[in-house]
Amino acid sequence: LRRVALSDRHDQYYRRWLFGVLGPSMTDLTSRPAAFLDRDGVLNEDIGYAYRPDQIIWVEGAMSAVRWLNGRGFWVFVVTNQAGIARGLYDAPAVENLHRWMAGEMAAAGARIDDFRYAAFHPDFDDGRFSDRADWRKPGAGMLRDLCASWPVTPAGSFMIGDRDSDVAAAAAGGVPGYLFTGGNLLTAVRAIVEGGA
């Protein structure tokens, strides 16, 4: 270990169903630190442009890690680049539906993801649809900043885990420590970070 873009219409739709699935966390808005987790390569195996539930292979310890973070009072947020939207490989509702499914699978295992953000923008496939949120694409920190503006996040103790240098750079730009996950058990990695062994 080493230390998204949506249209307004999609953003409103996404938040409606997301809070419907994850509503219990909204009853306690105490300020607390956040764990920002990349999606592909951290929570699930990175197979390249996953957008359907049948493509998701959970990383070992992923659900246990999220449940462990929940139990220690962290907000748990997913921040993921989804350039497949800009490339035309799939659309925003497909990503939203996948995130809803992932949240449901986590909930069934007693774990809670409090919110998701994804960046659809890619500079090489920019047709103007997502350019207003270009800074959401990692290594930009737009997704982290938006989550911190939407939730009562305490910067002290917050951190990010990703599998690429761009994730660590996004964390630095967002003012939180970033850690590179290179595989293995995610719970082991998370505990090492939180308990000071990373």
N, C-alpha and C positions, 0 to 999 in steps of 0.2 A: 504494500500500500504506500502511495505517495500522495504527500499532501500537495409559444408557438403562434404561427399566425392564424387568426380567425377573422372572418367578417363579423360585424356587429350582430348580424342576424344569427349566425352560427354560434357566436359567443353567448347570446341570450338563451338559445335553445340548449346549448351544452350545459350551462349552469343550471337550468331548470331540471333536467333529468339527473344531473350529477348530484345536486343537493337532495333530490328525491331518493336516490340510492344511499347517500352518505349523510343524510340529515342529522342523525344523532350527534355528530361531532359539532354541529352548529349551535348546540344548546350551551356549550361551554366555550366562550370566547376569551378565556384567560390568555394573556400574553405569555408565550412560551417559545423555546427554540424550535427550529425546523430542520428536518432532514430532507434535503432536496436530492431525489434519486433520478438518475437517467433511467430510461426504460430498457431499450435493446442493449444487451450486453451486461446489464446489472440485474434487473428483475427477471428478464427472460433472455434466452439465448438469441444472439443476433444472427438471424438467418438472412437479413437483407430485405427491407421493405415489407415487414409483416403488417398485415391489416385485417386478418381474420382470426377468430379464436383457434381454429385448427392449426394455425401456424405457431402458436405460442407453446414453447417448452420452458417451463419455469426453471430459473437458476436454483441450484441447491440452496436451501435455507432462505429463499426469498420471502415466503409467507411468514416464516418464523422471525425473520429480521424485522419485518413491518410490525408484526404483533409485539415484538420486544420493544420497539421504538414507541408504539402506542402506550405500552405499559409504563414507560418512563417519561411520559408527558410531552413527547415531541409531536409537532405537526409533521405529517408525512406527505410530501408533495412529489409528483412525478413531472419532470421537465424533459421533453423529448423533441429532437429535430425530426420532422416528418417531410422531408423534401420529396417524397413520393407523390405528394399532392401536387406540388409545382410541376413535377415531371409528367403528371397525368397518369400515373400508375394506379391511383385510387383517389377517392375524394374525401373531403372533410367528414361527412357523416360516417364513413367507414371507420375512420380513426376514432370518432366519438363513440360509435357502437362497440368497438373493440375495448376502449377504456371502460365503458360501462360493464362489459363482460368481465374484464380483469378486476374491477372493483367488486363485482358480485362474487367472483371466485375467492378473492381475499376475505370478503365478509363471511363467506361460508367457512373459512378457516379461522375465524375469530380475529382477523386483522382488518385494519382500516386505512385506506388511502384517502386523505382529506381533500385533495384537489389535484387536478391534472392541468398541465399546460403543454401545448405543442406548437412548434414553429413550422409552418408550411412553406415559408419563403426559402428560395435558393437563388443566389445571384446569377447563375447560369441559365435559369429557366424563369426569369422574372417577366411576367406579362402585365404587371401592375396590380394584380389582385391582392398581393400580400406585402407589397413594398412598404406600406405604412407601418408594418411591424417587422421590418427587416432586422431590427436589433433583438428580436426574440430568438433569432437563430444563434445557437451557440457557435463561436465563443462569446457572442453578445450576452448580456445579462438581462435582457428584457423580460424573459419569463420569470426569473427570480424576483426582479423588481415589481412586476405585476402581482405576484403572489404576496410579497411583503406589503404591498399597498392594499391588498384585499383581505388579508388576515392579520391578526395581532401577533406578529413574529418578533421574538427577542433575538437580536443579532448574536449576542453572547451565547455560545454553545451550539449555534447553528452550523451546519456543514453540508457539503455536497459530495456525492459519490458518482463517478462516471467511469466509463471504460476507454475514454479518449482524452488526449491532451486538450481538446476544445472544451470538454466538460470542466477540467481543472481551471482553464482560462476563464470560463464563464463564472465559475465560483469566485475567482479573484476579482473579476470585474464587478461582481455583486457584493463584494465585501465579506465573504465567508470562506473558510478553509475548504479546499477541494482535495479529494483523495481519488487516486486511480485504482479501480478494481480490475484485477487481472485474472480473475476466475477463482474457483473454489467455492467455499460456503459463504454466502452473503451474511448470514448471522454472525459468523466468526469475525468477518471483516468489520461489521457494524459495531460489535462489542469492543473490538480493539480500538476503534476510533473513539467511541464514547467513554470507554474506561481508561483511555490514555495510553494504550499500547501500540498505536499505529505509528 
